Amino acid sequence: MTDTATIDTNAAAPEAAAAAAPARTDSRGPIRGRGRRDGGPQGGRGRGPGRGREPRERSEFEQATIDVRRVARVMAGGRRFSFSVTVVIGDKKGRVGVGLGKGADTALAIDKAVRDAKKHLITVKRTPEGSIAHDVSVKYSSSIVTIIPSPGRGVVAGSAMRTVLEHAGVTNVIAKILTRTKNKLTIARATVEALRGLHERASRRKEVTEAV
């Protein structure tokens, strides 16, 4: 009888010790089944590939933000701030567009600007070398820009004109801004209008040739 009681007491000792032991803690409090760390079915902070997320589809257009401005509107209770973002998108194969977006934060404004740019995409008439067929000059708002073909020179341009030309895939040109304006939105739109004029001029020339 004595030996049996002693064995039962010793068998129950580990369970009593486990119940009496204090719970493990860290800086965030007691550790209570945080799940597996290998991304298993228990929902831990897994390090597996993608963590169950689907890969994002890559857009066919590359984008660049050329201007970010914080604007304020005076309301009855004070001033309300928002952001105005200008974005250039293009596939570097002849298609390019400029968009403007406004929102309470920059991420929302950029999304709106990208959607606006996709609505105003143009296709640039390029030569086999990636240049343009002839020089073109356009006035848009307060901006006057000129684009001149120059074989073997690459892209010689500055400000927003360089961004638009690179995203359109146009090379071997010299671009000039003939006004003092520093507004990148009007410069970018003037460049797009100049590139659009190449296609319109080529279309008119084709119509005249067919009529003759």
C-alpha positions as CSV (number, residue, x, y, z in Angstrom):
1,M,0.0,0.0,0.0
2,T,2.8,2.4,0.9
3,D,4.6,1.7,-2.4
4,T,1.5,2.3,-4.5
5,A,0.7,5.6,-2.8
6,T,4.3,6.7,-3.3
7,I,4.1,5.9,-7.1
8,D,0.8,7.7,-7.5
9,T,2.2,10.8,-5.8
10,N,5.3,10.9,-8.0
11,A,3.2,10.3,-11.2
12,A,1.0,13.3,-10.4
13,A,4.0,15.5,-9.5
14,P,4.9,16.6,-13.1
15,E,1.3,17.7,-13.7
16,A,1.2,19.7,-10.5
17,A,4.5,21.3,-11.3
18,A,3.3,22.2,-14.8
19,A,0.2,23.8,-13.3
20,A,2.2,25.7,-10.7
21,A,4.8,26.9,-13.2
22,P,4.3,30.6,-14.3
23,A,3.2,31.2,-17.9
24,R,5.9,32.2,-20.4
25,T,5.8,35.9,-21.2
26,D,7.6,38.4,-23.4
27,S,7.3,42.2,-23.9
28,R,3.8,41.8,-25.4
29,G,2.4,39.7,-22.6
30,P,1.8,36.0,-22.0
31,I,2.5,33.6,-24.9
32,R,-0.8,31.8,-25.6
33,G,-0.7,29.7,-28.7
34,R,0.4,32.2,-31.3
35,G,0.4,29.5,-33.9
36,R,3.2,28.0,-36.0
37,R,5.9,30.2,-37.5
38,D,6.2,28.1,-40.6
39,G,3.0,29.4,-42.3
40,G,1.1,26.2,-41.4
41,P,-2.6,25.7,-41.0
42,Q,-2.6,27.3,-37.5
43,G,-2.2,30.7,-39.1
44,G,1.3,31.8,-37.9
45,R,3.5,34.4,-39.3
46,G,4.7,32.1,-42.1
47,R,7.7,32.8,-44.3
48,G,6.4,30.6,-47.1
49,P,6.5,32.0,-50.7
50,G,3.8,34.7,-51.1
51,R,2.1,33.8,-47.8
52,G,-0.9,32.7,-49.8
53,R,-1.2,35.9,-51.8
54,E,-1.6,35.8,-55.6
55,P,1.2,37.5,-57.6
56,R,0.4,41.0,-58.8
57,E,0.0,41.3,-62.6
58,R,2.6,43.6,-64.0
59,S,1.3,46.6,-65.9
60,E,2.2,47.0,-69.6
61,F,3.0,50.7,-68.9
62,E,5.8,52.2,-66.9
63,Q,5.0,55.3,-64.9
64,A,6.8,58.3,-63.5
65,T,5.6,61.0,-61.1
66,I,6.9,64.3,-62.3
67,D,5.2,66.7,-60.0
68,V,3.5,66.6,-56.5
69,R,1.9,69.6,-55.1
70,R,0.0,70.2,-51.9
71,V,-3.0,72.4,-52.4
72,A,-5.3,74.0,-49.8
73,R,-8.9,75.0,-50.0
74,V,-10.3,77.5,-47.5
75,M,-13.4,76.2,-45.7
76,A,-15.7,77.5,-43.0
77,G,-13.8,75.6,-40.4
78,G,-10.3,76.3,-41.7
79,R,-8.2,75.1,-44.6
80,R,-8.5,71.6,-46.1
81,F,-5.4,70.2,-47.7
82,S,-5.1,67.8,-50.6
83,F,-2.5,66.6,-53.1
84,S,-2.2,67.2,-56.8
85,V,0.0,64.7,-58.7
86,T,1.1,64.7,-62.4
87,V,2.0,61.3,-63.8
88,V,3.5,60.2,-67.1
89,I,2.9,56.6,-68.4
90,G,4.2,54.8,-71.5
91,D,5.2,51.5,-72.9
92,K,8.4,52.9,-74.5
93,K,7.1,51.5,-77.8
94,G,5.2,54.6,-79.1
95,R,2.3,55.0,-76.6
96,V,2.4,57.7,-73.9
97,G,0.0,59.7,-71.8
98,V,0.0,62.4,-69.2
99,G,-2.6,62.4,-66.3
100,L,-3.5,64.6,-63.4
101,G,-5.0,63.3,-60.1
102,K,-6.1,64.9,-56.9
103,G,-6.8,63.2,-53.6
104,A,-6.6,63.4,-49.8
105,D,-3.3,61.5,-49.9
106,T,-0.6,60.9,-52.5
107,A,-1.4,57.2,-53.1
108,L,-5.0,58.0,-54.0
109,A,-3.9,61.0,-56.2
110,I,-1.4,58.8,-58.1
111,D,-4.1,56.1,-58.8
112,K,-6.4,58.8,-60.2
113,A,-3.6,60.3,-62.3
114,V,-2.7,56.9,-63.8
115,R,-6.3,56.3,-64.7
116,D,-6.5,59.8,-66.3
117,A,-3.3,59.2,-68.2
118,K,-4.7,55.9,-69.7
119,K,-7.7,57.8,-70.9
120,H,-5.5,60.2,-72.8
121,L,-3.0,57.8,-74.4
122,I,-1.6,58.7,-77.8
123,T,0.5,56.7,-80.3
124,V,3.6,58.4,-81.6
125,K,4.6,58.1,-85.3
126,R,8.2,57.1,-85.1
127,T,10.9,56.3,-87.6
128,P,12.6,52.8,-87.7
129,E,15.5,54.4,-85.7
130,G,13.1,55.5,-83.0
131,S,13.3,59.2,-83.9
132,I,10.6,61.4,-85.5
133,A,10.2,62.2,-89.2
134,H,10.4,66.0,-89.0
135,D,10.7,68.9,-86.5
136,V,7.5,70.1,-84.7
137,S,6.7,73.1,-82.5
138,V,3.6,73.5,-80.4
139,K,2.2,76.1,-78.0
140,Y,0.1,74.7,-75.1
141,S,-1.1,77.1,-72.5
142,S,2.0,79.0,-71.4
143,S,4.4,76.5,-72.8
144,I,6.0,76.5,-76.2
145,V,8.1,73.4,-77.1
146,T,10.1,72.3,-80.1
147,I,11.3,68.8,-81.0
148,I,13.9,68.4,-83.7
149,P,15.2,65.0,-85.1
150,S,18.9,64.6,-84.6
151,P,20.3,61.2,-85.7
152,G,22.8,59.6,-83.3
153,R,22.3,62.2,-80.5
154,G,20.0,60.2,-78.2
155,V,17.5,62.2,-76.2
156,V,18.7,65.8,-75.6
157,A,16.0,67.3,-73.4
158,G,15.3,68.4,-69.9
159,S,12.5,68.9,-67.4
160,A,9.3,67.0,-68.1
161,M,10.0,66.8,-71.8
162,R,12.7,64.2,-71.2
163,T,10.4,62.0,-69.1
164,V,7.6,62.1,-71.8
165,L,10.0,61.3,-74.7
166,E,11.7,58.4,-72.8
167,H,8.3,56.8,-71.9
168,A,7.2,57.2,-75.5
169,G,10.3,55.5,-76.8
170,V,11.4,58.4,-78.8
171,T,15.2,58.9,-79.2
172,N,17.7,60.8,-81.4
173,V,15.9,64.1,-80.9
174,I,16.7,67.5,-79.5
175,A,13.9,69.1,-77.5
176,K,13.7,72.7,-76.4
177,I,11.4,74.7,-74.1
178,L,11.1,78.2,-75.5
179,T,9.3,79.9,-72.6
180,R,10.2,80.6,-69.0
181,T,7.4,78.6,-67.4
182,K,8.4,76.0,-64.8
183,N,5.0,74.3,-64.8
184,K,5.8,70.6,-65.5
185,L,2.2,69.8,-66.2
186,T,1.9,72.2,-69.1
187,I,5.3,71.3,-70.4
188,A,4.4,67.6,-70.4
189,R,1.1,68.2,-72.1
190,A,2.7,70.5,-74.7
191,T,5.2,67.7,-75.5
192,V,2.3,65.2,-75.9
193,E,0.5,67.7,-78.2
194,A,3.7,68.0,-80.3
195,L,4.0,64.2,-80.6
196,R,0.3,64.0,-81.5
197,G,0.9,66.6,-84.3
198,L,3.3,64.2,-86.0
199,H,0.5,61.7,-86.5
200,E,-2.0,64.4,-87.7
201,R,0.5,65.9,-90.1
202,A,1.4,62.5,-91.5
203,S,-2.3,61.7,-91.9
204,R,-2.9,65.0,-93.8
205,R,0.0,64.3,-96.1
206,K,-1.3,60.8,-96.9
207,E,-4.7,62.2,-97.7
208,V,-3.2,64.8,-100.1
209,T,-1.1,62.1,-101.8
210,E,-4.1,59.8,-102.3
211,A,-6.1,62.7,-103.7
212,V,-3.4,63.5,-106.2
